[in-house]
Amino acid sequence: MNNITIAWIALPFFLGFTIYLLPKFDRYLALCATFISAAYATWLFVQGSPVTLNLLDSFGVTLVADQLSGYFILTNAQVTAAVILYCWGRNKSAFFYTQAIILHGSLNAAFACADFISLYVALEVSGIAAFLLISYTRSDRSIWVGLRYMFVSNTAMLFYLIGAVLVYQANHSFAFAGLGNAPPEAIALIFLGLLSKGGVFVSGLWLPMTHSEAETPVSALLSGIAIKAGVFPLIRCALMVEEVAPVIAIFAVATAILGVTYAVFEEDTKRVLALSTVSQLGFVLINPALSGYYALTHGLAKSTLFLIAGNLPSRNLRELQHQPLNTPIWIAMTIASLSISGFPLISGYTAKTLVLKTLVPWQATLMNLAAVGTVIVFAKFIFLPHKNQENIQGSLWPGLIVLIAGLIVADAQSLEVYTLENLGKALTKISFGWLAYFLIFQQITTKLPRLLEQFEHLIGVMSLMLIALFWMVLA
């Protein structure tokens, strides 16, 4: 089993560099890597028991692949496969596929890490690959956005690395479990790095510009799966170290409210989706035991929406209200939007119902409020006009079919949530959100200030977050 795990981690990197030697097979080799990841994730679900691989026993450097990892790995496989299929006839170079598969492989590694030092390596490799994908077009704008991302990412990981050293100093081990015996400074620094890297709360406000300005397939990769490499370690730590779970829960609620508040008042389609990602990360974090399943449903739906958004006649939602969309594209967009909104018969309903029913009262109140806000946000997409048109983009559909099929199949995860009570709650929230959209938010043109998203303020925001984390950990 250990040999299979090592081969699975190494294979994407091998295939990524092989693409340079065999550029004519770039798409095929890249797609092959995603199939192998999907097979490995399925094997984890079937086997049930975790696979543990000790790399350096004396330093606590360990890889653990279990069912939680399986959900994230499966999301990674499906999202990357959909992006490759989307790019199949779009003349992407071998360089693009190489970086996509290196990003895929480094994210797989991150989802199997159970120690801070190997996670650091995986996140840094993923950050470099993401930077090269963001700046792929080599335009002045893409290079600036990529460098901005790289600067914020490296600064966040510097905080993280100092915290990891403090954990080792206290435990003589880099294992996640050592966080329970680590000094408050270590917890605050590691959490700041991961919250920033994961795009959570105000320290993650670098995310909207980065995801919205990147190329369409890159945006789908970033919001669909890459961003979750930052929150996965937080989930793993919350499950292993009981003391840190309340701190993570507070940030989960805060990011859910903050992201949806900004998204409600935004009119740029890609920025709406990026801000929604900030909010949805709160639902991923709030219940660590269910985070894998929620991450899967969100990743599939959000990647679908980003791929579609890049092919709409305009990025402005006000303009789209006067430009009917192609009906098949509108249907695909509506399915994904309904899933994130928590509509029955799609996996987003099951994931959201399972998460919300396990929360304590104050969490449930605020997260239900965020859920209604999410309905309002995606009503902007669901109620766009549409009509049948002849110019259906064939290259868009293979990727969308992979993602939408995943959304529908994943709904069979927990059929017991289909009770009259749960259905009634979900439909009530959706009805209330749609009513609020038509009566109030459809006419509002106010936009919230983007001051905290500006480059010169991002590191200052990190410093304030660090102070808040110190206070929370000490408390």
C-alpha positions as CSV (number, residue, x, y, z in Angstrom):
1,M,0.0,0.0,0.0
2,N,2.8,2.4,0.8
3,N,4.4,1.8,-2.6
4,I,1.1,2.6,-4.3
5,T,0.9,5.8,-2.3
6,I,4.4,6.9,-3.2
7,A,3.9,6.1,-6.8
8,W,0.6,8.0,-6.9
9,I,2.3,11.2,-5.3
10,A,5.3,11.0,-7.7
11,L,3.4,10.2,-10.9
12,P,1.9,13.7,-11.7
13,F,5.4,15.2,-11.4
14,F,6.9,12.6,-13.6
15,L,4.1,13.0,-16.2
16,G,4.3,16.8,-15.9
17,F,8.0,16.8,-16.9
18,T,7.4,14.1,-19.5
19,I,5.0,16.4,-21.3
20,Y,8.1,18.6,-22.2
21,L,9.7,15.5,-23.9
22,L,6.5,14.4,-25.6
23,P,4.5,17.7,-26.2
24,K,2.2,16.1,-28.8
25,F,0.8,13.9,-26.0
26,D,0.5,16.8,-23.4
27,R,-3.3,16.6,-23.0
28,Y,-3.4,12.8,-22.9
29,L,-0.7,12.6,-20.3
30,A,-2.3,15.3,-18.2
31,L,-5.7,13.6,-18.4
32,C,-4.1,10.3,-17.5
33,A,-2.8,11.8,-14.2
34,T,-6.4,12.9,-13.2
35,F,-7.8,9.4,-13.9
36,I,-5.1,7.8,-11.7
37,S,-5.9,10.3,-8.9
38,A,-9.7,9.5,-9.2
39,A,-8.9,5.8,-9.0
40,Y,-6.7,6.3,-5.9
41,A,-9.4,8.4,-4.2
42,T,-12.0,5.6,-5.0
43,W,-9.6,3.0,-3.5
44,L,-9.4,5.1,-0.3
45,F,-13.2,5.0,0.0
46,V,-13.4,1.3,-0.7
47,Q,-10.6,0.4,1.7
48,G,-11.9,2.5,4.6
49,S,-8.8,2.3,6.7
50,P,-6.1,5.1,6.4
51,V,-2.8,4.6,4.7
52,T,0.1,5.9,6.9
53,L,3.6,6.5,5.6
54,N,6.3,7.5,8.0
55,L,9.0,9.3,6.0
56,L,11.2,10.5,8.9
57,D,10.0,9.0,12.2
58,S,12.3,11.0,14.5
59,F,10.9,14.3,13.0
60,G,7.3,13.3,12.7
61,V,7.3,13.7,8.9
62,T,4.3,11.6,8.0
63,L,1.8,11.1,5.1
64,V,-1.7,10.0,5.9
65,A,-4.3,9.2,3.2
66,D,-7.8,8.5,4.5
67,Q,-11.4,9.1,3.5
68,L,-11.1,12.8,4.3
69,S,-8.1,13.0,1.9
70,G,-10.2,11.0,-0.6
71,Y,-12.8,13.7,-0.9
72,F,-10.2,16.4,-1.6
73,I,-8.3,14.1,-4.0
74,L,-11.4,13.2,-5.9
75,T,-12.3,16.9,-6.2
76,N,-8.8,17.6,-7.5
77,A,-9.1,14.9,-10.1
78,Q,-12.5,15.9,-11.4
79,V,-11.8,19.7,-11.5
80,T,-8.4,19.2,-13.2
81,A,-9.9,16.7,-15.7
82,A,-12.7,19.2,-16.5
83,V,-10.2,22.0,-17.0
84,I,-8.1,19.8,-19.3
85,L,-11.1,18.8,-21.4
86,Y,-12.2,22.5,-21.5
87,C,-8.7,23.4,-22.9
88,W,-8.6,20.4,-25.3
89,G,-9.1,22.4,-28.5
90,R,-7.9,25.8,-27.3
91,N,-4.3,25.6,-28.3
92,K,-2.8,25.6,-24.9
93,S,1.0,24.9,-24.9
94,A,2.8,22.0,-23.2
95,F,3.9,24.5,-20.6
96,F,0.3,25.1,-19.5
97,Y,-0.4,21.4,-19.1
98,T,2.9,20.8,-17.3
99,Q,2.0,23.5,-14.7
100,A,-1.6,22.2,-14.4
101,I,-0.4,18.7,-13.6
102,I,2.4,19.9,-11.3
103,L,-0.3,21.9,-9.4
104,H,-2.5,18.8,-9.4
105,G,0.3,16.7,-8.0
106,S,1.4,19.2,-5.3
107,L,-2.3,19.5,-4.2
108,N,-2.5,15.7,-3.9
109,A,0.6,15.8,-1.7
110,A,-0.9,18.5,0.5
111,F,-4.0,16.5,1.0
112,A,-1.9,13.6,2.3
113,C,0.4,15.6,4.6
114,A,0.1,15.1,8.4
115,D,3.1,17.2,9.4
116,F,4.0,20.9,9.0
117,I,7.3,20.6,7.0
118,S,6.1,18.4,4.2
119,L,3.0,20.5,4.0
120,Y,5.2,23.6,3.6
121,V,7.0,22.0,0.6
122,A,3.7,21.0,-1.0
123,L,2.1,24.4,-0.6
124,E,5.2,26.2,-1.9
125,V,5.3,24.0,-5.0
126,S,1.6,24.6,-5.6
127,G,2.1,28.3,-5.1
128,I,4.8,28.4,-7.8
129,A,2.6,26.4,-10.3
130,A,-0.4,28.6,-9.6
131,F,1.7,31.8,-10.2
132,L,2.9,30.4,-13.6
133,L,-0.7,29.6,-14.5
134,I,-2.0,33.0,-13.5
135,S,0.7,34.8,-15.5
136,Y,0.4,32.3,-18.4
137,T,-0.8,34.9,-21.0
138,R,2.2,37.1,-20.2
139,S,0.1,40.3,-20.4
140,D,1.1,43.1,-18.0
141,R,-2.1,42.6,-16.1
142,S,-1.7,38.8,-15.6
143,I,2.0,39.2,-14.6
144,W,1.0,41.8,-12.0
145,V,-1.8,39.7,-10.6
146,G,0.5,36.7,-10.5
147,L,3.3,38.6,-8.7
148,R,0.7,40.0,-6.3
149,Y,-0.5,36.5,-5.5
150,M,3.1,35.2,-5.1
151,F,4.0,38.0,-2.7
152,V,1.0,37.4,-0.5
153,S,1.5,33.7,-0.6
154,N,5.2,33.8,0.3
155,T,4.6,36.2,3.1
156,A,1.8,34.0,4.5
157,M,4.1,31.0,4.3
158,L,6.9,32.8,6.0
159,F,4.6,33.3,9.1
160,Y,3.6,29.6,8.8
161,L,7.2,28.4,8.6
162,I,8.2,30.3,11.8
163,G,5.2,28.7,13.5
164,A,6.3,25.2,12.3
165,V,9.7,25.7,13.8
166,L,8.2,26.7,17.1
167,V,6.1,23.5,17.0
168,Y,9.2,21.5,16.5
169,Q,11.0,23.3,19.3
170,A,8.2,22.3,21.7
171,N,7.8,18.7,20.5
172,H,10.9,17.7,18.6
173,S,8.4,16.8,15.9
174,F,6.7,18.5,13.0
175,A,3.5,16.4,13.3
176,F,0.2,18.1,13.3
177,A,-0.6,16.5,16.7
178,G,2.2,18.6,18.2
179,L,0.0,21.7,17.9
180,G,-1.7,20.8,21.2
181,N,1.6,21.2,23.1
182,A,2.9,24.2,21.1
183,P,3.1,27.7,22.4
184,P,0.4,30.2,21.5
185,E,2.8,32.0,19.2
186,A,3.1,28.9,17.0
187,I,-0.6,28.3,16.7
188,A,-1.2,32.0,15.8
189,L,1.6,32.1,13.2
190,I,0.6,28.8,11.6
191,F,-3.1,29.7,11.5
192,L,-2.3,33.1,10.0
193,G,-0.3,31.5,7.2
194,L,-3.0,28.9,6.4
195,L,-5.9,31.3,6.7
196,S,-4.2,33.7,4.3
197,K,-3.2,30.9,1.9
198,G,-6.7,29.5,2.0
199,G,-8.4,32.8,1.4
200,V,-10.3,32.9,4.7
201,F,-11.8,36.0,6.2
202,V,-10.1,39.4,5.7
203,S,-6.6,37.9,5.4
204,G,-7.9,36.2,2.2
205,L,-9.1,39.3,0.4
206,W,-6.3,38.9,-2.1
207,L,-8.5,36.1,-3.6
208,P,-11.2,38.1,-5.5
209,M,-8.8,39.9,-7.8
210,T,-6.6,36.9,-8.3
211,H,-9.4,34.5,-9.2
212,S,-11.4,37.0,-11.2
213,E,-8.5,38.3,-13.3
214,A,-6.9,34.9,-14.1
215,E,-7.8,33.0,-17.3
216,T,-11.1,31.1,-17.2
217,P,-9.6,27.6,-16.8
218,V,-7.1,28.9,-14.2
219,S,-9.9,30.5,-12.2
220,A,-11.7,27.2,-12.2
221,L,-8.6,25.4,-10.9
222,L,-8.0,28.1,-8.2
223,S,-11.5,28.4,-6.8
224,G,-12.5,24.8,-7.4
225,I,-9.6,23.1,-5.7
226,A,-6.3,25.0,-5.2
227,I,-7.7,27.3,-2.5
228,K,-8.7,24.2,-0.4
229,A,-5.0,23.2,0.1
230,G,-4.9,26.1,2.6
231,V,-8.0,25.0,4.6
232,F,-7.3,21.3,4.5
233,P,-4.5,21.4,7.2
234,L,-6.8,23.5,9.4
235,I,-9.5,20.8,9.1
236,R,-6.9,18.1,9.9
237,C,-5.6,20.0,12.9
238,A,-9.2,20.6,14.2
239,L,-9.9,16.9,14.1
240,M,-6.6,16.0,15.8
241,V,-6.3,18.8,18.4
242,E,-9.6,19.6,20.1
243,E,-8.4,22.9,21.5
244,V,-8.0,24.6,18.2
245,A,-11.5,23.7,16.8
246,P,-13.3,26.6,18.4
247,V,-10.9,29.1,16.9
248,I,-11.3,27.7,13.5
249,A,-15.1,27.7,13.9
250,I,-15.1,31.5,14.7
251,F,-13.2,32.2,11.5
252,A,-15.5,29.8,9.5
253,V,-18.5,31.8,10.6
254,A,-16.8,35.2,10.0
255,T,-15.6,34.3,6.5
256,A,-19.1,32.9,5.5
257,I,-20.7,36.2,6.5
258,L,-18.0,38.5,5.1
259,G,-17.8,36.8,1.7
260,V,-21.5,36.6,1.1
261,T,-22.0,40.3,2.1
262,Y,-19.5,41.4,-0.5
263,A,-20.9,39.0,-3.1
264,V,-24.4,40.3,-2.7
265,F,-23.4,43.8,-3.7
266,E,-21.1,42.8,-6.6
267,E,-22.1,42.9,-10.3
268,D,-19.0,41.4,-12.0
269,T,-19.7,37.7,-12.6
270,K,-16.2,36.4,-11.8
271,R,-15.8,38.6,-8.7
272,V,-19.2,37.4,-7.5
273,L,-18.0,33.8,-7.8
274,A,-14.6,34.6,-6.2
275,L,-16.2,36.3,-3.2
276,S,-18.7,33.4,-3.0
277,T,-15.7,31.1,-2.6
278,V,-14.5,33.2,0.4
279,S,-18.0,32.6,1.9
280,Q,-18.2,28.9,1.0
281,L,-14.9,28.2,2.7
282,G,-16.7,29.0,5.9
283,F,-19.1,26.1,5.3
284,V,-16.1,23.8,4.5
285,L,-14.4,24.7,7.8
286,I,-17.4,24.9,10.2
287,N,-17.7,21.1,10.6
288,P,-14.4,19.4,10.0
289,A,-16.0,15.9,10.0
290,L,-18.1,16.8,7.0
291,S,-15.6,19.2,5.3
292,G,-14.5,16.7,2.6
293,Y,-17.9,16.2,1.3
294,Y,-18.8,19.9,1.3
295,A,-15.5,20.7,-0.4
296,L,-16.3,18.2,-3.2
297,T,-19.8,19.6,-3.9
298,H,-18.5,23.2,-3.7
299,G,-15.5,22.5,-5.9
300,L,-17.5,20.9,-8.7
301,A,-20.2,23.6,-8.7
302,K,-17.8,26.5,-8.5
303,S,-15.6,25.2,-11.3
304,T,-18.7,24.7,-13.5
305,L,-19.7,28.3,-12.9
306,F,-16.2,29.7,-13.6
307,L,-16.0,27.8,-16.9
308,I,-19.4,29.1,-17.9
309,A,-18.6,32.7,-16.7
310,G,-15.6,32.9,-19.0
311,N,-17.9,32.2,-22.0
312,L,-20.7,34.6,-21.3
313,P,-21.1,37.7,-23.6
314,S,-20.3,40.0,-20.7
315,R,-18.9,40.0,-17.2
316,N,-21.4,42.6,-16.0
317,L,-24.6,41.1,-14.6
318,R,-26.6,44.2,-15.4
319,E,-25.7,43.8,-19.1
320,L,-26.4,40.1,-19.0
321,Q,-30.0,40.9,-17.9
322,H,-30.5,42.3,-21.4
323,Q,-28.5,39.7,-23.4
324,P,-30.3,36.3,-23.3
325,L,-28.0,33.3,-22.8
326,N,-28.0,30.1,-24.7
327,T,-30.5,27.9,-23.0
328,P,-28.3,24.8,-22.6
329,I,-25.5,27.0,-21.0
330,W,-28.1,28.6,-18.8
331,I,-29.4,25.2,-17.7
332,A,-25.8,24.1,-16.7
333,M,-25.3,27.3,-14.9
334,T,-28.6,27.0,-13.0
335,I,-27.8,23.4,-11.9
336,A,-24.5,24.5,-10.4
337,S,-26.1,27.6,-8.8
338,L,-28.9,25.6,-7.3
339,S,-26.4,23.2,-5.9
340,I,-24.5,25.9,-4.0
341,S,-27.8,27.4,-3.0
342,G,-28.8,24.1,-1.3
343,F,-31.6,23.1,-3.7
344,P,-32.9,19.4,-3.2
345,L,-31.9,16.7,-5.7
346,I,-28.4,18.1,-6.1
347,S,-25.5,17.3,-3.8
348,G,-25.2,20.8,-2.5
349,Y,-28.4,20.3,-0.7
350,T,-27.2,17.2,1.1
351,A,-23.9,18.8,2.0
352,K,-25.4,22.0,3.3
353,T,-28.1,20.1,5.3
354,L,-25.6,17.8,6.9
355,V,-23.4,20.7,7.9
356,L,-26.1,23.1,9.3
357,K,-27.9,20.4,11.4
358,T,-24.8,19.8,13.5
359,L,-24.0,23.3,14.6
360,V,-24.5,25.0,18.0
361,P,-27.3,27.6,18.1
362,W,-25.1,30.8,17.6
363,Q,-23.3,29.1,14.7
364,A,-26.5,27.8,13.2
365,T,-28.1,31.3,13.3
366,L,-25.3,33.0,11.5
367,M,-24.6,30.2,9.0
368,N,-28.2,30.0,8.1
369,L,-28.1,33.8,7.5
370,A,-25.0,33.2,5.2
371,A,-27.0,30.4,3.5
372,V,-29.8,32.8,2.7
373,G,-27.3,35.3,1.4
374,T,-25.8,32.6,-0.9
375,V,-29.3,32.1,-2.3
376,I,-29.5,35.8,-3.1
377,V,-26.1,35.8,-4.7
378,F,-26.9,32.9,-7.1
379,A,-30.3,34.2,-7.9
380,K,-28.4,36.7,-10.0
381,F,-27.4,33.8,-12.3
382,I,-30.5,31.7,-12.0
383,F,-32.9,34.4,-13.2
384,L,-30.9,35.7,-16.2
385,P,-32.9,35.6,-19.4
386,H,-32.2,32.8,-21.9
387,K,-33.3,31.5,-25.3
388,N,-32.3,28.8,-27.8
389,Q,-29.4,29.8,-30.0
390,E,-27.4,28.0,-32.7
391,N,-23.9,28.9,-31.6
392,I,-23.4,26.3,-28.9
393,Q,-19.7,26.0,-27.9
394,G,-18.9,22.3,-28.2
395,S,-15.5,22.6,-26.5
396,L,-17.2,23.8,-23.3
397,W,-19.4,20.7,-22.7
398,P,-17.1,17.8,-22.0
399,G,-15.7,19.5,-18.9
400,L,-19.1,20.6,-17.8
401,I,-20.5,17.1,-18.1
402,V,-17.8,15.7,-15.9
403,L,-18.5,18.3,-13.2
404,I,-22.3,18.3,-13.3
405,A,-22.4,14.5,-13.4
406,G,-20.3,14.5,-10.2
407,L,-22.7,16.9,-8.6
408,I,-25.7,14.7,-9.3
409,V,-24.0,11.4,-8.4
410,A,-22.6,12.8,-5.1
411,D,-26.1,13.5,-3.9
412,A,-26.5,9.8,-3.1
413,Q,-23.9,10.2,-0.2
414,S,-26.6,10.6,2.5
415,L,-30.2,10.0,1.3
416,E,-31.5,10.1,4.9
417,V,-31.4,13.9,4.8
418,Y,-34.5,13.8,2.5
419,T,-37.0,14.3,5.2
420,L,-40.0,16.6,5.2
421,E,-38.4,18.7,7.9
422,N,-35.1,19.2,6.1
423,L,-36.8,19.7,2.7
424,G,-39.0,22.3,4.3
425,K,-36.1,24.2,5.8
426,A,-34.1,24.2,2.6
427,L,-37.0,25.4,0.4
428,T,-38.0,28.1,3.0
429,K,-34.4,29.5,2.9
430,I,-34.4,29.4,-0.9
431,S,-37.9,31.0,-1.2
432,F,-36.9,33.7,1.3
433,G,-33.6,34.4,-0.6
434,W,-35.3,34.6,-4.0
435,L,-38.0,36.9,-2.5
436,A,-35.4,39.2,-1.0
437,Y,-33.5,39.2,-4.4
438,F,-36.6,40.3,-6.4
439,L,-37.9,42.8,-3.8
440,I,-34.7,44.4,-2.6
441,F,-31.3,43.3,-4.1
442,Q,-32.2,43.2,-7.8
443,Q,-32.6,47.0,-7.8
444,I,-29.6,47.9,-5.6
445,T,-26.6,49.3,-7.4
446,T,-24.4,50.0,-4.3
447,K,-20.9,48.5,-4.3
448,L,-18.9,47.9,-1.1
449,P,-15.4,49.5,-1.0
450,R,-12.5,47.4,-2.0
451,L,-10.0,49.2,0.2
452,L,-8.8,46.1,2.0
453,E,-8.2,44.3,-1.3
454,Q,-5.6,46.8,-2.3
455,F,-2.1,45.5,-2.4
456,E,-0.6,48.0,0.0
457,H,-3.1,47.0,2.7
458,L,-2.9,43.2,2.4
459,I,0.1,42.8,4.6
460,G,-1.3,45.3,7.1
461,V,-4.5,43.1,7.3
462,M,-2.3,40.1,7.9
463,S,-0.7,41.9,10.9
464,L,-4.1,42.7,12.3
465,M,-5.2,39.1,11.9
466,L,-2.0,38.0,13.7
467,I,-2.9,40.2,16.7
468,A,-6.4,38.8,16.7
469,L,-5.2,35.3,16.6
470,F,-2.8,35.9,19.5
471,W,-5.6,37.2,21.5
472,M,-8.0,34.3,20.6
473,V,-5.4,31.6,21.3
474,L,-4.4,33.2,24.6
475,A,-8.0,33.5,25.6
